[in-house]
Amino acid sequence: MTAPELMIQYFCIRPIIQGAFLSDLLASEVAKKVVDSRSCDQNNLSVPLLKPWGIDLTAIKVANGEKLWEQFQTLRKARNAFLHRGDNVTDEDAELAIECVTVFRSEVVAKIAERLNFTIDKTGCWAKVVHEPDGHGFLGGETGYTPSDPFV
């Protein structure tokens, strides 16, 4: 469950909130407050925050036909039982968690990245963006960003 929490925080909520403000300082502070909040608060914010981006978290399904977001909630309970009571985690829950993370990355994170013009599918790296030539025949190119630690 750590993987989806990090993806929600740093690949969904943070870039959307930072993109919503004109002031870098204000955007950074608001994003920090949200990202540093409890994960349940972020989860409550995720569904309405992603809807305007054309992403309906409540409609995405995993291979068995179950809804991804509901599976995350079930897995969160299993995770909490493991962390707080020492309950065992079943192989089925572990496999489902891996599938959920994979689906979340492809159906949510990749779509946000595409809308933000990231080209990880072409470069294999989040810090490089390939620009296609524009309609006037100008050459495309590659923009590099300095990767930074999101936990700082």
C-alpha distance (Angstrom), angle and dihedral (degrees) to the residues before:
residue distance angle dihedral
M1 . . .
T2 3.79 . .
A3 3.81 91.1 .
P4 3.81 96.7 56.7
E5 3.80 91.2 43.0
L6 3.81 90.5 54.3
M7 3.81 92.1 44.6
I8 3.80 91.2 49.8
Q9 3.81 91.8 48.1
Y10 3.79 102.1 41.4
F11 3.81 106.3 22.4
C12 3.81 100.2 36.6
I13 3.80 117.3 19.1
R14 3.80 100.1 32.2
P15 3.83 98.9 49.9
I16 3.80 93.3 42.5
I17 3.80 94.0 49.0
Q18 3.80 93.0 43.3
G19 3.80 89.7 49.9
A20 3.81 91.6 52.5
F21 3.80 95.5 64.6
L22 3.78 130.0 67.9
S23 3.78 93.5 -151.8
D24 3.80 114.1 74.9
L25 3.80 90.7 -156.4
L26 3.81 93.7 51.2
A27 3.80 91.9 43.8
S28 3.77 91.3 50.3
E29 3.81 93.2 49.3
V30 3.82 95.1 46.4
A31 3.81 92.0 45.6
K32 3.81 90.1 48.7
K33 3.82 91.7 52.0
V34 3.80 91.9 50.4
V35 3.81 96.0 42.3
D36 3.81 91.3 47.2
S37 3.81 91.8 50.1
R38 3.79 122.9 98.7
S39 3.80 114.4 -71.3
C40 3.82 91.8 -119.4
D41 3.82 88.8 59.6
Q42 3.80 89.9 50.7
N43 3.80 91.0 48.7
N44 3.80 91.0 52.7
L45 3.79 88.6 51.3
S46 3.81 95.8 45.2
V47 3.81 99.3 72.8
P48 3.84 97.7 52.2
L49 3.82 92.9 36.4
L50 3.82 93.5 56.2
K51 3.81 97.7 41.4
P52 3.85 95.1 81.0
W53 3.82 87.1 52.6
G54 3.80 88.9 61.3
I55 3.80 92.8 -105.0
D56 3.80 116.3 126.0
L57 3.80 105.4 -169.6
T58 3.78 90.6 -172.2
A59 3.82 92.5 59.5
I60 3.83 101.6 47.3
K61 3.79 112.7 104.6
V62 3.79 135.7 -159.7
A63 3.81 123.7 -134.4
N64 3.81 95.3 -82.9
G65 3.82 90.6 56.6
E66 3.80 95.3 -107.2
K67 3.78 118.6 131.6
L68 3.79 114.1 -96.8
W69 3.81 95.6 -139.1
E70 3.81 92.3 51.4
Q71 3.81 89.7 48.8
F72 3.81 89.6 52.8
Q73 3.80 89.7 54.4
T74 3.82 91.1 49.9
L75 3.79 91.6 47.6
R76 3.80 90.9 48.4
K77 3.82 89.2 58.1
A78 3.83 90.2 50.3
R79 3.79 90.0 48.5
N80 3.79 92.6 49.9
A81 3.82 90.9 48.2
F82 3.81 88.7 52.4
L83 3.80 94.3 47.1
H84 3.79 99.1 41.2
R85 3.81 104.1 30.9
G86 3.79 103.4 21.1
D87 3.81 93.1 -118.1
N88 3.79 117.3 166.8
V89 3.78 120.4 -102.4
T90 3.78 112.5 -135.2
D91 3.78 123.5 -130.1
E92 3.81 87.4 -119.6
D93 3.81 91.7 56.2
A94 3.81 90.9 47.9
E95 3.82 91.7 49.9
L96 3.81 91.1 46.1
A97 3.81 90.5 50.1
I98 3.81 91.1 53.6
E99 3.80 90.9 48.3
C100 3.82 91.7 48.1
V101 3.79 92.0 51.2
T102 3.80 90.8 48.6
V103 3.81 92.4 49.5
F104 3.81 91.7 44.8
R105 3.79 91.2 52.0
S106 3.80 93.6 49.3
E107 3.81 99.1 38.3
V108 3.79 100.5 37.0
V109 3.80 115.0 14.0
A110 3.82 94.7 40.8
K111 3.81 91.9 49.0
I112 3.80 92.1 50.5
A113 3.81 90.3 46.6
E114 3.80 90.5 50.6
R115 3.81 92.2 49.5
L116 3.81 88.6 50.3
N117 3.83 88.8 50.3
F118 3.78 96.6 -113.1
T119 3.78 112.0 152.7
I120 3.78 104.0 -159.5
D121 3.81 88.1 142.7
K122 3.83 89.0 63.7
T123 3.80 101.2 33.7
G124 3.80 103.1 30.3
C125 3.80 87.2 -136.4
W126 3.81 132.7 90.4
A127 3.79 91.8 -147.5
K128 3.82 95.3 61.7
V129 3.79 124.9 69.6
V130 3.80 121.7 -170.6
H131 3.79 115.8 -148.1
E132 3.78 117.9 -152.5
P133 3.81 118.2 -138.3
D134 3.79 110.4 -89.0
G135 3.80 124.8 -120.5
H136 3.81 92.5 -89.1
G137 3.78 94.0 63.1
F138 3.78 96.5 -103.1
L139 3.75 113.2 152.7
G140 3.73 120.2 -100.5
G141 3.74 122.1 -136.4
E142 3.73 146.9 170.6
T143 3.78 128.9 -82.8
G144 3.76 119.0 -158.5
Y145 3.76 125.4 -155.6
T146 3.75 125.6 -160.8
P147 3.80 106.7 -112.8
S148 3.78 113.3 -129.0
D149 3.76 135.3 -169.0
P150 3.84 108.8 -100.4
F151 3.80 90.4 -155.4
V152 3.78 95.2 63.5
